[in-house]
Amino acid sequence: MSFISPQFRHKHLQTLLAFSFLWFPSLVFGVDLASFEQRVTEHTLPNGWTFILVERPIAPVFAFMTRVNVGSAQEGAGVTGLAHMFEHMAFKGTPRLGTTNYTEERRALEEVERAYLAYQDARLRSTSDAQEVERLYAAFKLKQRAAAQFVKKNEFGDIVEREGGVAVNAFTGTDVTGYFYALPANKVELFCYLESERFLHPVFREFYEERDVVMEERRLRTESRPIGRLLEQFVATAFTSHPYHHPVIGYASDVQSYTMTDARRFYETYYVPSNMVTAIVGDVDPQTLIPLLEKYFGRIPRGSPPPPLRTVEPPSTAEKIVTLNDPSQPFYLEGYHKPAVTHEDQPVFDAIDDVLTNGRTSRLYRALIRDKRLAVSTGAYGAYPGEKYPHLWVAYAVPARGVANETVQQALREEFQRLKTEDVTDEELAKFRTRAKAGLVFSLKSNLGLAMSLTDYHALFGDWRELFRYIERFDHVTAADIRRVANQTFTASNRIVAQIETTAPTLASEPTAP
């Protein structure tokens, strides 16, 4: 389980892809929407949960992806990181899975929460009494140990793996929480039961123990890594109003303070069927599968649609600069505000990414690495930290030994200026169109890759068919479009800079003699 950037799925994804990697005949059925639709059945349950079923009977397996339209952007003040925390809870089981005696465990969990809320209330008071806080904490730990005796650890995942499943896992981002794994085709009813059960009756067992795990994850990925600390400050500086400004994993004080009650309220608000879409791809028969979906997933109450996000990031009016002084390797990053990926100019940004960073013939590779030898690595992210709402286009470079960040900065901006004043070549545009189409097609060649893409496009655009229509938009990108978007985007007032400036390590002071 993990939180992600839009460009990163999960470390186990390659394992799952290997399991479900099956080639489409004729490049994903010819990448032709009409022929592809013949293999797709879309079914929405009365409670609002949408399923996209793709028949691909090449091998007796299937993979699925469930996308919940909730991520860190939906979190409020004081509970940042809660979307990621619930993702962890979704693997803890149900009243039937993960427990030796749920009747007794439920009572024990209620006592755990009462004890923790009493402790936290005392801890957060402006006039807290240290002895009272210590006493309440000890009482909470006793209740926690009492509840732990009923837990059957990892039973949910163990069942999936025992029945032939591969890489049961999940991820959390700014806009999405995703759940996926693959199973043999004859286990489709088991899938329906397990996946519906954990969203119908999640049990928040081991909540505070798991919260400690998340806190350690934050320490390892953010607090102990210079680039992690830099990126957190970069995003917080770039977004002054929109909730993209806080990290997916949450602020440390929030992770150490949100409660089981907070998590249940979050689940009840956002984990409603109308806010979820599942794609199932592989050796599946819709006539057999749909009754199972209705039987199991249809049990989940409809609920109320989640409230829309209100806050809009105001236009950027000033350049912002973040500098981290650290004894680590120098690093340079700059980002520019851009529209959501559903904007009509998104294919133009795709073209800019490709021209600047795709491969050893790209402009940034040639200018910074091959020709001038200013950097050892360079690249770009087209949707950071999210994609559903206006976000950032980001370019980075790792300076070569002895090269200052200012030198790398100048080289990057020279290339951005070229895009503003000179047309890209016909050859560059042709390469972009070919590579963009090929890359999208390649991502669809696995059961899981296709399931992920279908759910992403369905959630973002309201229709999975936009995946195929989007491919056609590559052909309409022109050199004039790239020059226009570059001039709109690459301006000083729209820019956020983040850099690591290398400083000498601080020597630990020698211990004084007793």
KOLZATI-897124 format. One line per 8 residues: number of its first residue (from 1); their letters; for each residue x, y, z of C-alpha. Coordinates in Angstrom, 2 decimals, decimal comma. Layout:
REM KOLZATI-897124
NUM = A = X Y Z  ...
//
This chain:
REM KOLZATI-897124
1 = MSFISPQF = 0,00 0,00 0,00  1,31 3,39 -0,91  0,62 6,98 -1,72  1,67 8,06 -5,20  2,43 10,86 -7,56  0,47 10,73 -10,83  3,52 9,29 -12,58  4,08 6,43 -10,12
9 = RHKHLQTL = 1,84 3,48 -9,49  3,20 0,90 -7,09  6,33 -1,12 -6,65  4,37 -4,36 -7,15  2,79 -3,19 -10,41  5,40 -4,89 -12,57  4,69 -8,20 -10,87  1,01 -7,85 -11,53
17 = LAFSFLWF = 1,59 -6,75 -15,10  3,69 -9,83 -15,68  0,78 -11,93 -14,44  -1,82 -10,20 -16,58  0,30 -9,18 -19,60  -1,64 -10,41 -22,62  -1,25 -8,88 -26,04  -4,22 -7,43 -27,81
25 = PSLVFGVD = -4,80 -8,70 -31,30  -4,00 -5,97 -33,82  -2,80 -3,32 -31,36  -5,63 -3,20 -28,85  -8,27 -4,30 -31,30  -6,87 -1,79 -33,78  -7,28 1,09 -31,29  -10,67 1,46 -32,89
33 = LASFEQRV = -13,47 2,51 -30,58  -16,21 0,82 -32,58  -14,50 -2,58 -32,55  -13,40 -2,19 -28,93  -16,95 -1,40 -27,79  -18,04 -4,82 -29,02  -15,95 -6,36 -26,24  -17,08 -3,95 -23,52
41 = TEHTLPNG = -20,13 -4,07 -21,31  -20,85 -1,09 -19,08  -23,18 -1,77 -16,18  -24,28 0,64 -13,46  -25,98 -0,83 -10,40  -29,09 0,82 -8,93  -26,91 2,15 -6,10  -24,72 4,04 -8,61
49 = WTFILVER = -21,56 1,86 -8,78  -20,34 1,65 -12,39  -18,58 -1,44 -13,77  -16,73 -1,62 -17,09  -16,32 -5,24 -18,20  -13,87 -6,08 -20,97  -13,92 -9,58 -22,44  -10,41 -10,82 -23,18
57 = PIAPVFAF = -10,50 -14,61 -23,04  -6,88 -15,18 -24,05  -5,91 -16,81 -20,75  -8,01 -17,87 -17,73  -7,23 -14,81 -15,61  -8,62 -11,34 -14,98  -7,47 -8,15 -13,32  -9,50 -5,33 -11,89
65 = MTRVNVGS = -9,04 -1,75 -10,85  -11,43 0,06 -8,54  -11,02 3,82 -8,60  -12,53 5,83 -5,77  -12,77 9,49 -6,65  -11,18 10,68 -3,46  -7,63 11,59 -2,55  -5,77 14,07 -0,42
73 = AQEGAGVT = -7,51 16,98 -2,18  -10,73 16,07 -0,39  -9,22 16,25 3,10  -9,89 19,13 5,42  -7,75 20,95 7,96  -6,52 18,72 10,75  -7,06 15,43 8,92  -4,53 15,58 6,09
81 = GLAHMFEH = -3,40 12,09 5,13  -6,76 10,51 5,94  -7,39 9,26 2,38  -4,12 7,35 2,54  -4,94 6,10 6,03  -8,28 4,68 4,93  -6,54 2,88 2,08  -4,57 1,03 4,76
89 = MAFKGTPR = -7,76 0,29 6,69  -9,38 -1,28 3,63  -7,01 -4,24 4,06  -7,82 -4,83 7,72  -10,87 -6,96 7,06  -14,54 -7,04 7,94  -16,76 -8,51 10,68  -16,21 -11,88 8,97
97 = LGTTNYTE = -12,58 -11,52 7,96  -9,67 -10,69 10,24  -11,21 -11,53 13,60  -11,59 -14,45 15,99  -14,70 -13,02 17,68  -16,19 -9,90 16,16  -18,88 -9,45 18,80  -16,24 -9,09 21,49
105 = ERRALEEV = -13,85 -7,25 19,21  -16,44 -4,61 18,38  -16,91 -3,83 22,06  -13,15 -3,70 22,52  -12,73 -1,29 19,57  -15,41 1,00 20,96  -13,52 1,09 24,25  -10,27 1,82 22,38
113 = ERAYLAYQ = -11,85 4,83 20,71  -13,38 6,19 23,89  -10,03 5,87 25,64  -8,14 7,51 22,79  -10,57 10,44 22,47  -10,28 11,09 26,21  -6,48 11,02 25,96  -6,41 13,27 22,91
121 = DARLRSTS = -8,81 15,76 24,44  -6,50 16,07 27,45  -3,38 16,23 25,29  -4,62 19,02 23,04  -5,99 21,26 25,78  -4,15 24,54 26,15  -3,93 23,87 29,88  -3,20 20,15 29,76
129 = DAQEVERL = -2,02 18,34 32,84  1,00 16,15 32,10  0,13 13,54 34,72  -3,45 13,27 33,51  -2,27 12,92 29,90  0,14 10,16 30,93  -2,58 8,33 32,87  -5,06 8,52 29,98
137 = YAAFKLKQ = -2,43 7,36 27,52  -1,67 4,32 29,66  -5,39 3,54 29,83  -5,64 3,81 26,05  -2,70 1,42 25,55  -4,37 -1,15 27,81  -7,55 -0,99 25,72  -5,48 -1,26 22,56
145 = RAAAQFVK = -3,79 -4,44 23,77  -7,16 -5,90 24,76  -8,55 -5,34 21,25  -5,45 -6,81 19,60  -6,15 -10,29 20,96  -9,06 -10,71 18,52  -7,12 -9,82 15,35  -6,27 -12,36 12,65
153 = KNEFGDIV = -3,55 -10,46 10,84  -3,53 -10,11 7,04  -6,43 -12,52 6,53  -7,86 -10,53 3,61  -4,64 -10,63 1,60  -3,88 -14,20 2,63  -7,20 -15,40 1,19  -6,55 -13,70 -2,15
161 = EREGGVAV = -3,05 -15,15 -2,43  -4,15 -18,60 -1,32  -6,75 -18,62 -4,10  -4,18 -17,76 -6,77  -4,30 -13,96 -6,62  -1,29 -11,81 -7,35  -0,08 -8,57 -5,73  -3,15 -7,47 -3,83
169 = NAFTGTDV = -2,42 -3,79 -3,37  -3,56 -0,18 -3,53  -2,38 3,41 -3,88  -3,46 6,88 -2,88  -2,91 10,12 -4,78  -4,19 13,66 -4,67  -7,30 12,81 -6,71  -7,76 9,07 -6,43
177 = TGYFYALP = -7,53 5,99 -4,26  -7,10 2,79 -6,27  -7,41 -0,89 -5,39  -6,31 -3,75 -7,63  -5,13 -7,33 -7,99  -5,51 -10,26 -10,37  -7,15 -13,66 -9,92  -7,80 -16,83 -11,89
185 = ANKVELFC = -11,01 -16,57 -13,89  -12,77 -19,23 -11,83  -12,44 -17,05 -8,72  -14,65 -14,23 -9,99  -17,33 -14,81 -7,33  -14,68 -14,72 -4,62  -13,59 -11,34 -6,00  -17,17 -10,04 -5,89
193 = YLESERFL = -17,58 -11,14 -2,30  -14,25 -9,87 -0,98  -14,29 -6,48 -2,70  -17,91 -5,71 -1,87  -17,51 -6,91 1,71  -14,57 -4,66 2,53  -16,39 -1,56 1,29  -19,72 -2,59 2,83
201 = HPVFREFY = -18,39 -3,47 6,30  -14,87 -2,10 6,85  -13,58 -2,66 10,37  -11,08 -0,13 11,68  -9,09 -2,65 13,66  -5,48 -1,83 14,53  -6,19 1,77 13,53  -3,73 3,44 15,88
209 = EERDVVME = -1,07 0,80 15,32  -1,39 1,39 11,57  -1,29 5,12 12,10  2,17 4,63 13,60  3,14 2,69 10,45  2,02 5,62 8,30  4,01 8,02 10,46  7,11 5,90 9,92
217 = ERRLRTES = 6,38 5,91 6,19  6,33 9,69 6,30  9,67 9,78 8,12  11,29 7,48 5,58  9,89 9,07 2,42  9,78 12,74 3,34  11,55 13,75 6,50  14,71 11,68 5,96
225 = RPIGRLLE = 15,08 12,51 2,25  16,19 15,96 1,09  14,21 15,75 -2,15  11,17 14,62 -0,17  11,43 17,66 2,10  12,01 19,93 -0,90  9,00 18,64 -2,82  6,74 19,09 0,19
233 = QFVATAFT = 7,80 22,74 0,48  7,60 23,20 -3,29  3,96 22,10 -3,44  3,01 24,03 -0,31  4,47 27,17 -1,88  2,91 26,61 -5,30  -0,66 26,26 -3,98  -1,73 28,93 -1,54
241 = SHPYHHPV = -5,44 28,03 -1,47  -6,16 24,75 -3,22  -5,79 21,58 -1,12  -3,11 20,32 -3,50  -0,83 22,27 -1,17  -0,71 19,58 1,50  1,08 16,23 1,11  -0,76 13,03 0,28
249 = IGYASDVQ = 0,67 11,31 3,34  -0,40 14,23 5,52  1,33 16,59 7,89  3,07 14,90 10,80  0,85 16,51 13,45  -2,30 15,40 11,60  -1,08 11,83 11,15  -0,41 11,72 14,89
257 = SYTMTDAR = -3,86 13,11 15,72  -6,62 11,90 13,42  -8,90 9,31 14,94  -10,89 6,22 14,12  -13,96 8,43 14,27  -12,44 10,79 11,68  -11,67 7,84 9,39  -15,19 6,45 9,62
265 = RFYETYYV = -16,67 9,85 8,81  -14,34 10,13 5,80  -15,37 6,64 4,61  -19,07 7,39 4,98  -18,71 10,62 2,99  -16,59 9,46 0,05  -16,88 5,68 -0,23  -20,34 5,72 -1,75
273 = PSNMVTAI = -21,11 3,71 -4,91  -21,70 6,74 -7,14  -18,15 7,87 -6,34  -16,58 4,57 -7,45  -15,90 2,88 -10,78  -14,45 -0,59 -11,37  -13,00 -2,04 -14,56  -12,67 -5,82 -14,85
281 = VGDVDPQT = -10,56 -7,05 -17,74  -9,78 -10,61 -18,80  -11,52 -13,94 -19,15  -14,90 -12,77 -17,90  -18,45 -13,40 -19,16  -20,75 -10,41 -18,57  -23,85 -12,61 -18,56  -22,42 -14,57 -15,65
289 = LIPLLEKY = -20,65 -11,68 -13,95  -23,41 -9,04 -13,87  -25,74 -11,11 -11,63  -22,83 -11,58 -9,23  -22,11 -7,86 -9,22  -25,76 -7,16 -8,44  -25,83 -9,82 -5,71  -22,72 -8,65 -3,86
297 = FGRIPRGS = -22,01 -5,01 -4,74  -25,72 -4,24 -4,87  -25,82 -4,74 -1,07  -23,98 -1,46 -0,54  -26,34 1,45 0,23  -26,49 4,25 -2,33  -25,53 7,04 0,07  -25,37 10,72 -0,82
305 = PPPPLRTV = -22,96 12,04 -3,47  -19,89 13,65 -1,89  -19,77 17,44 -1,85  -17,81 19,04 -4,70  -14,51 20,73 -3,98  -15,11 24,47 -3,65  -11,68 26,02 -3,40  -10,07 27,27 -6,62
313 = EPPSTAEK = -6,41 28,28 -6,74  -6,22 31,99 -7,67  -4,05 33,01 -10,63  -0,37 33,16 -9,81  0,94 36,74 -9,77  4,50 36,36 -8,51  7,44 34,03 -8,92  8,04 31,88 -5,84
321 = IVTLNDPS = 11,37 30,36 -4,83  12,11 27,60 -2,32  15,70 26,86 -1,35  16,74 23,97 0,86  20,27 24,16 2,23  21,45 20,61 2,79  24,69 18,59 2,60  23,18 16,46 -0,18
329 = QPFYLEGY = 23,55 16,54 -3,95  22,27 19,73 -5,60  18,91 19,52 -7,31  16,93 21,99 -9,41  13,22 22,02 -10,13  10,83 24,55 -11,56  7,12 24,31 -12,17  4,44 26,29 -13,98
337 = HKPAVTHE = 0,72 26,38 -13,27  -1,41 24,76 -15,96  -5,05 23,68 -16,45  -6,53 20,31 -15,49  -5,89 17,37 -17,82  -9,45 17,62 -19,12  -8,59 21,00 -20,70  -8,49 21,13 -24,48
345 = DQPVFDAI = -4,80 22,10 -24,41  -3,68 18,95 -22,57  -2,44 17,25 -25,80  -0,32 20,35 -26,41  1,31 19,91 -23,01  1,86 16,24 -23,93  3,69 17,44 -27,03  5,82 19,85 -24,99
353 = DDVLTNGR = 6,76 16,99 -22,64  7,74 14,81 -25,56  9,80 17,40 -27,41  11,67 18,43 -24,27  12,22 15,14 -22,44  11,36 11,99 -24,40  14,53 10,01 -24,97  18,09 10,79 -25,97
361 = TSRLYRAL = 17,01 12,94 -28,90  14,93 15,23 -26,71  15,91 18,86 -26,35  16,68 18,81 -22,62  18,76 15,66 -22,88  20,82 17,06 -25,73  21,23 20,54 -24,25  21,88 19,66 -20,59
369 = IRDKRLAV = 23,43 16,18 -20,70  24,90 15,32 -24,09  26,17 18,64 -25,46  26,90 20,90 -22,51  27,30 18,21 -19,83  25,59 20,38 -17,26  23,41 17,67 -15,74  23,43 13,94 -15,08
377 = STGAYGAY = 19,65 13,63 -15,21  16,74 15,71 -16,44  13,05 15,22 -17,05  9,54 16,58 -16,67  6,24 15,72 -15,01  3,15 16,80 -16,85  0,66 16,62 -13,98  2,00 17,38 -10,53
385 = PGEKYPHL = 0,87 16,81 -7,83  -2,51 15,86 -9,32  -4,40 16,08 -12,57  -8,13 16,49 -11,90  -7,79 20,17 -10,97  -5,39 22,84 -12,30  -1,91 21,72 -11,32  1,76 22,10 -12,30
393 = WVAYAVPA = 3,94 21,24 -15,25  7,34 20,51 -13,71  10,87 20,16 -15,13  13,90 19,09 -13,11  17,62 18,54 -13,47  20,36 17,04 -11,32  23,47 19,19 -11,92  26,73 17,51 -12,86
401 = RGVANETV = 29,64 17,70 -10,45  30,81 21,29 -10,07  27,83 22,80 -11,94  25,73 25,37 -10,08  21,94 25,33 -10,02  21,98 28,76 -11,66  23,75 27,30 -14,70  21,20 24,52 -15,04
409 = QQALREEF = 18,41 27,05 -14,58  19,71 29,17 -17,45  19,97 26,16 -19,76  16,41 25,04 -18,97  14,98 28,47 -19,55  16,78 28,82 -22,85  14,91 25,74 -24,06  11,60 27,08 -22,77
417 = QRLKTEDV = 12,30 30,34 -24,59  12,96 28,45 -27,83  9,48 26,92 -27,56  8,04 30,42 -27,19  9,84 31,94 -30,18  10,57 29,10 -32,63  8,29 26,49 -34,16  9,10 22,91 -33,34
425 = TDEELAKF = 10,02 20,95 -36,46  7,70 18,73 -38,45  9,95 15,82 -37,52  9,56 16,53 -33,81  5,78 16,70 -34,18  5,69 13,45 -36,14  7,81 11,71 -33,50  5,54 13,01 -30,76
433 = RTRAKAGL = 2,39 11,69 -32,43  3,93 8,29 -33,09  5,39 7,91 -29,60  2,30 9,22 -27,82  0,04 6,77 -29,60  2,48 3,89 -29,14  2,94 4,67 -25,46  -0,79 4,76 -24,84
441 = VFSLKSNL = -1,31 1,55 -26,76  1,50 -0,15 -24,85  -0,08 0,81 -21,53  -3,27 -0,97 -22,60  -1,64 -4,29 -23,45  -2,01 -5,72 -19,96  -5,26 -6,48 -18,21  -4,31 -4,20 -15,35
449 = GLAMSLTD = -3,00 -1,38 -17,55  -6,25 -1,34 -19,50  -8,35 -1,47 -16,32  -6,43 1,48 -14,87  -6,78 3,57 -18,03  -10,48 2,87 -18,41  -11,26 3,86 -14,81  -9,06 6,95 -15,01
457 = YHALFGDW = -10,69 8,28 -18,16  -14,17 7,39 -16,97  -13,64 9,26 -13,70  -11,91 12,28 -15,23  -13,97 12,72 -18,39  -17,20 10,98 -17,39  -16,82 8,41 -20,17  -14,18 5,70 -20,64
465 = RELFRYIE = -14,53 6,14 -24,43  -12,58 9,37 -24,12  -9,49 7,17 -23,89  -9,84 6,42 -27,60  -10,95 9,89 -28,59  -7,94 11,35 -26,80  -5,60 9,44 -29,10  -7,14 11,24 -32,07
473 = RFDHVTAA = -6,42 14,64 -30,50  -2,66 14,09 -30,91  -3,06 14,57 -34,67  -4,49 18,06 -34,21  -1,57 19,51 -32,22  0,33 22,08 -34,31  3,59 23,98 -33,95  1,54 27,14 -33,48
481 = DIRRVANQ = -0,34 25,49 -30,58  2,95 24,67 -28,86  4,24 28,22 -29,29  0,94 29,67 -27,99  0,80 27,43 -24,89  4,50 27,96 -24,17  4,01 31,73 -24,20  1,00 31,46 -21,91
489 = TFTASNRI = 2,73 29,10 -19,49  6,45 29,85 -19,25  6,26 33,24 -17,58  8,02 34,47 -14,45  4,80 35,26 -12,56  3,54 31,72 -13,23  6,74 30,04 -12,03  7,71 28,23 -8,83
497 = VAQIETTA = 11,37 27,31 -8,29  12,70 24,74 -5,82  16,33 23,85 -5,36  18,74 22,09 -3,05  21,87 24,13 -2,41  24,67 21,95 -1,13  26,16 23,02 2,19  28,92 21,52 4,27
505 = PTLASEPT = 27,67 18,86 6,71  27,30 20,01 10,27  29,79 18,24 12,51  28,40 16,74 15,67  29,75 18,52 18,72  32,19 16,56 20,82  30,81 15,35 24,14  31,94 17,34 27,11
513 = AP = 33,84 15,63 29,88  31,78 14,77 32,94
//
